[in-house]
Amino acid sequence: AAHSFGDFGQMVKRDGLAACTDLTINNNNGDRKVAIVLDSSGSMYYNDPGDLRLAAGRALNDFLISNSEAAGSGTKADQVAVIGFSDAPYVVFGPGDPGNSTADSSFSEIGADGGTFIAGGVLEAIDQIGNMSGTTRDRSAIVVFTDGSDYDQEALVDAINNATALGIRVSFGFLDPSVSSQGRPVLLAVRNSKGVYATIAVAAGSQNFINYVLLNGLTAQDNAQGAGNRLLAGLATTLFINGTAPLTSVFPVGSGERVNFTIQSFTGDQLDVQLKYGDQVLGNSTYSITRRSLIFLNATAPGDGQIDVVVSARNSPTDGLVSILPGSSVPIKNCTVAVLNGLAPANTGLSTGAKAGIGVGVTLGVLALAGLGFLAFAKFFAGG
């Protein structure tokens, strides 16, 4: 039977999830300062009716080291603040212990009413991190969940740059691919902070966004190997490209698995795309791209391993932008990143055991949904 998007709509606390054994990060000794910033503008009422951003925020909070978890463990407790914003920012928790029951329940205080002043949320996050004890530089992070563009983009870029100057890493999870996204200056600012930006294309992608943030390194002190070139299902990853070197991203597969990839340039580049399994070419496309064009490629995995998505942009400007959304016949695993106890993983790549995909019945729906999001990206860059 076909699955609906609603099948993937519920997330549970990390304590109740199995770890993705091959999505691994190195252990951190804690002492982090983290602000979780959540959009509560009126559009969230219909763009996030299942409160996915709140569930993802809870999952991130639960990942942090609480006071009780730190006791006698050789690690230090993290600190967290939970911030909402619409026309203005407001603090619903903290700064304080992420293990405090009030921290978890505070997410329920985030509503859906008013405008979208993301810069205010980021600036409040900087203030709250400043109110936390200990070192800020390289031990701090701001993670933002939103579904829209700030009505003052310049202020948002300045706010992210202020965080970067203080050594605070900023990441964005964009919740609804059917509406406009952030402008290129915002994406550049996020990249300069060493954070990540991704569009959550389906409900199950919310947990994968948290996994992606953790793989990249929540703060500069976390997971030095970084997310590298990994792709996660249900997550449209925004990447930077130039015309001088191909961009290769990796998606783990199992034998016989059906996969699909949706690729688009946000900067009007002519793209050449290949799907490769080792030296074997599974699919390719050359597109004289416009800002409203998509590339769709499908393949069946010949064996266990990985498919490389190799993208070249012939006429890309400096800091060109491209997005890649993977889908699969393998259902998404509702699991979290595994934390290694101070040991480097034997293989820093993703293996088949960490597979996170999209159920057979929703593949075409995901492509349709993704197309809306990419067209919205394109519309922004075209000035339409």
C-alpha positions in Angstrom: 0.0 0.0 0.0 1.2 3.5 -0.7 2.4 5.5 2.3 1.1 9.0 3.0 3.3 11.8 4.2 1.5 11.6 7.5 3.0 8.2 8.1 6.3 9.9 8.9 4.8 12.8 10.8 5.6 11.8 14.4 8.9 12.1 16.1 9.8 10.8 19.6 12.5 11.6 22.1 16.0 10.4 21.4 15.8 8.0 24.4 13.1 6.0 22.5 15.0 5.8 19.2 17.7 3.3 18.1 21.0 4.8 17.0 21.9 4.8 13.3 25.0 2.6 13.8 26.8 4.1 10.7 25.8 7.7 11.3 28.5 8.3 13.8 30.1 11.3 15.5 33.0 11.5 17.9 32.1 11.9 21.6 32.2 15.5 22.9 33.0 16.4 26.5 30.1 18.8 26.7 30.3 22.3 28.0 28.4 23.6 25.0 26.2 26.7 24.8 23.2 26.1 22.5 20.3 28.2 21.5 17.3 26.6 19.7 15.4 29.2 17.7 11.9 28.4 16.5 9.6 30.3 14.1 6.2 31.1 15.6 4.9 33.3 12.8 1.3 32.8 11.6 2.3 30.8 8.5 3.5 28.0 10.8 -0.2 27.2 11.5 -0.6 25.7 8.0 3.0 25.1 7.0 3.8 23.0 10.1 0.5 21.7 11.4 2.2 18.7 12.9 4.7 20.9 14.9 7.6 19.2 13.3 9.9 22.0 14.2 9.0 21.6 17.9 9.7 17.8 17.7 13.0 18.5 16.0 13.9 21.1 18.6 13.1 18.6 21.4 15.3 16.0 19.7 18.2 18.4 19.6 17.7 19.4 23.2 17.6 15.8 24.3 20.9 15.2 22.5 22.6 17.7 24.8 24.3 16.6 28.0 22.2 17.3 31.1 23.5 18.0 34.6 22.5 14.5 35.7 24.1 12.9 32.7 27.3 14.8 33.3 27.6 13.8 37.0 30.4 11.3 37.4 30.7 10.7 33.6 33.8 12.8 33.0 31.9 15.2 30.8 30.5 18.7 31.5 26.9 19.6 31.3 25.7 21.6 28.3 23.5 24.7 28.6 20.5 25.6 26.4 18.0 28.4 25.7 14.8 27.9 23.7 13.6 31.0 21.8 10.6 31.7 19.7 10.1 34.6 17.3 7.4 36.2 15.2 7.4 40.0 14.9 9.7 39.9 18.0 11.8 37.3 19.8 10.9 35.8 23.2 12.6 33.4 25.5 10.5 30.3 26.6 13.3 28.6 28.5 16.7 29.3 29.9 19.4 29.6 29.8 19.6 26.4 31.8 19.9 22.6 32.1 18.7 20.8 28.9 17.6 18.0 31.2 15.2 20.2 33.1 11.6 19.0 32.5 10.7 22.7 31.8 13.2 22.7 28.9 11.3 19.9 27.2 7.8 21.3 27.9 8.8 24.8 26.9 8.6 23.9 23.2 4.8 23.6 23.6 4.7 27.3 24.3 5.7 28.1 20.7 2.6 29.1 18.9 1.8 30.4 15.4 0.9 34.1 15.1 2.4 37.2 13.7 5.2 38.1 11.2 8.7 36.7 10.5 11.6 38.5 12.1 14.3 35.8 12.1 17.0 38.3 12.8 15.4 39.1 16.1 15.5 35.4 17.1 19.2 35.1 16.1 20.1 38.3 18.1 18.2 37.0 21.1 20.0 33.7 20.8 23.4 35.6 20.8 22.3 37.4 24.0 21.2 34.2 25.7 24.4 32.5 24.8 26.3 35.5 26.3 24.3 35.0 29.5 25.5 31.4 29.8 28.6 30.6 31.8 31.9 29.5 30.3 33.6 30.0 27.0 31.5 31.0 24.0 34.0 30.8 21.1 33.9 27.5 19.3 31.7 25.9 21.9 28.4 27.5 20.9 25.7 27.0 18.3 22.4 28.5 17.2 20.0 26.2 15.3 17.1 27.9 13.6 13.8 26.4 12.3 11.7 28.5 10.0 9.5 28.4 6.9 10.0 31.8 5.5 12.3 34.7 4.6 13.0 37.5 7.0 11.4 40.8 6.0 14.8 42.4 6.8 17.3 40.2 5.1 20.2 42.6 5.7 19.5 42.5 9.5 19.5 38.7 9.4 22.8 38.6 7.6 24.3 41.0 10.1 23.0 38.9 13.0 24.5 35.7 11.6 27.8 37.5 10.9 27.7 38.8 14.6 27.3 35.2 15.8 30.2 34.0 13.5 32.5 36.8 14.9 31.8 35.4 18.4 32.6 31.8 17.3 29.0 30.7 17.3 28.0 28.2 14.6 24.6 28.9 12.9 22.5 26.3 11.2 19.1 26.6 9.4 16.4 24.0 8.9 13.9 25.2 6.4 10.6 23.6 7.0 8.4 24.0 4.0 9.7 23.6 0.5 6.5 25.0 -1.0 7.3 28.6 0.0 10.2 31.0 -0.6 13.5 30.3 0.9 16.4 32.3 2.3 18.3 34.6 -0.1 21.8 33.9 -1.2 23.4 36.4 1.2 21.8 34.5 4.1 23.1 31.1 2.8 26.6 32.6 2.4 26.5 33.9 6.0 25.4 30.4 7.3 28.2 28.8 5.4 30.7 31.3 6.7 29.6 30.4 10.3 30.5 26.7 9.4 26.9 25.8 9.9 24.6 23.9 7.5 21.4 24.8 5.6 18.9 22.2 4.4 15.3 22.1 3.3 13.2 19.5 5.1 11.3 18.0 2.2 9.1 15.5 4.1 8.1 15.0 7.7 10.7 12.3 8.4 13.4 14.7 7.2 13.1 16.6 10.5 15.1 14.0 12.4 17.5 13.7 9.5 18.1 17.4 9.7 19.1 17.1 13.3 21.4 14.2 12.3 22.9 16.4 9.6 23.6 19.2 12.0 25.3 16.7 14.4 27.3 15.1 11.6 28.5 18.5 10.5 29.4 19.4 14.1 26.9 21.2 16.3 29.7 23.5 17.4 33.3 23.9 16.2 34.4 21.5 19.0 32.1 18.7 17.7 32.9 16.0 15.2 35.9 17.5 13.5 35.5 15.1 10.5 32.3 17.0 9.6 29.3 15.9 7.5 31.6 15.8 4.5 29.7 14.9 1.3 26.9 12.8 2.8 23.3 13.0 1.6 20.4 12.1 3.8 16.9 11.2 2.5 14.1 13.7 2.8 16.6 16.5 3.2 17.4 18.8 0.3 21.0 19.9 1.0 22.2 23.3 -0.2 25.8 23.1 -1.5 28.3 25.6 -3.0 29.9 24.9 -6.3 32.2 26.6 -8.8 33.0 26.1 -12.4 36.5 24.6 -11.8 35.8 21.4 -10.0 33.0 18.8 -9.8 31.0 18.4 -6.6 30.6 14.8 -5.5 28.0 13.8 -2.9 27.5 10.3 -1.5 24.3 8.3 -0.9 24.6 4.8 0.7 22.7 2.0 -1.0 21.8 -1.6 -0.8 21.7 -4.1 -3.7 18.5 -3.6 -5.8 17.5 -0.4 -4.0 15.7 2.1 -6.2 16.9 5.7 -5.8 16.1 9.1 -7.3 17.8 12.5 -7.1 16.4 15.9 -7.8 19.1 18.5 -8.6 18.8 22.2 -9.2 21.1 25.2 -9.6 19.9 28.3 -7.7 22.3 30.5 -9.7 21.4 29.7 -13.3 24.3 27.4 -13.9 24.5 24.8 -16.7 24.8 21.5 -14.9 26.3 18.2 -15.9 25.2 15.4 -13.5 26.3 11.8 -13.3 25.2 9.0 -11.0 28.0 6.6 -10.5 28.5 3.3 -8.7 32.2 2.9 -8.6 33.3 3.3 -12.2 29.9 2.3 -13.5 27.7 5.2 -14.8 24.1 4.6 -13.8 22.6 7.8 -15.2 23.6 11.2 -16.5 22.1 14.5 -17.7 23.3 17.8 -19.1 21.0 20.7 -18.6 21.2 24.2 -20.0 19.7 25.2 -16.8 17.4 28.1 -16.0 16.4 29.1 -12.5 13.1 27.2 -12.9 14.5 23.9 -14.2 15.0 20.6 -12.4 17.1 17.6 -13.1 15.6 14.2 -12.1 17.8 11.1 -12.2 16.7 7.6 -11.2 18.8 4.4 -10.8 18.8 0.9 -9.3 21.8 0.0 -7.1 23.8 -2.8 -8.6 25.1 -3.9 -5.2 25.8 -2.8 -1.6 27.9 0.4 -1.4 27.3 4.0 -2.4 26.1 6.0 -5.3 28.1 9.1 -6.1 26.2 12.1 -7.4 28.8 14.1 -9.4 27.7 17.6 -10.4 29.7 20.0 -12.6 28.6 23.6 -13.2 30.2 24.9 -16.5 29.3 28.5 -16.0 29.0 28.8 -12.3 29.9 32.1 -10.6 32.1 32.1 -7.5 30.0 30.6 -4.7 27.4 29.1 -7.0 24.5 27.3 -5.3 23.1 23.9 -6.1 20.6 21.6 -4.2 20.4 17.8 -4.1 17.4 15.9 -2.8 17.7 12.1 -2.6 14.9 9.6 -2.3 14.8 5.8 -2.0 12.7 2.7 -2.0 14.0 2.0 1.5 11.9 3.5 4.3 13.4 6.2 6.5 14.9 4.8 9.7 13.6 6.7 12.7 16.9 6.7 14.5 19.5 9.1 15.7 23.3 9.6 15.3 25.4 7.2 17.3 28.0 8.9 19.6 31.3 7.1 19.8 33.0 7.1 23.1 36.0 9.1 22.1 37.1 6.7 19.4 37.4 7.7 15.7 35.2 5.5 13.5 36.9 2.9 11.4 35.1 4.3 8.4 33.9 7.8 8.4 31.6 7.2 5.4 28.1 6.0 5.6 27.4 2.4 5.0 24.3 0.5 4.0 23.4 0.0 7.6 22.8 3.7 8.1 20.4 3.8 5.1 17.7 6.4 5.5 15.3 6.6 2.6 11.8 7.4 1.5 9.2 4.7 1.2 8.2 3.3 -2.2 4.7 4.8 -2.1 5.9 8.4 -1.5 8.7 8.8 -4.0 6.7 10.6 -6.7 5.0 12.7 -4.1 8.4 13.8 -2.7 9.5 14.7 -6.2 6.4 16.8 -6.7 6.9 18.5 -3.3 10.5 19.1 -3.9 9.8 20.7 -7.2 7.6 23.3 -5.5 10.4 24.1 -3.1 13.1 24.4 -5.8 10.9 26.5 -8.0 10.4 28.8 -5.0 14.2 29.0 -4.6 14.4 29.8 -8.3 11.7 32.4 -8.1 13.6 34.2 -5.4 16.9 34.3 -7.4 15.0 35.3 -10.5 13.5 38.2 -8.6 10.0 37.0 -9.3 
